[in-house]
Amino acid sequence: PNKKQIAFIRYPKEQRGIYLADFNENTLLASNERLLIPLKTMNLSPIISWLNDSQFFYSATESKSAPRKIYKYDLATNLSEPISAPPLNTYGDFAGVVSPNKHWLAIMRSDESYGYQLFLYDLNQKILLPTKITNSKERLKVSFSDDSQSIYFINEEGYLSSYLIEEAKESVISS
């Protein structure tokens, strides 16, 4: 967020993990990379979403049989804190996108029937709120509008759709 650092994922064996590097926005070059969070084989598709200049969210699985959780990493303390606790016997929490106003974290949570539901984690009150948005097609990517009032996603039928947070209303955008 401060355009001075970049977080990225590296996949080669024995070097898998989330790295942080200094970033020069003028030259678009990164330097001084360092491993922050080592990742095991089952964590080859984590998300990274910055909250502020020193904290970001990422997803990880502790073991092959455990569900994926969302963690908050703090650069100042060098500590990770789990912020989600998905039910056992599910794949866990995916997406993990911070809204532009830093109020929401959107999470796609799997359920026991191999479907997914959109949840909103209120970053101020630290509560997880369910929405009526569900899918069974592993369409796990979501994005917020610039004003943080809507979430965009691909619905069950494959159409670009939006969800108005305040009104709890879904609308299809594409035809």
Summary of the structure (lengths in Angstrom):
residues: 175
radius of gyration: 16.7
end to end distance: 34.5
largest distance: 47.9
contacts: 495
relative contact order: 0.10
helix: 2%
strand: 53%
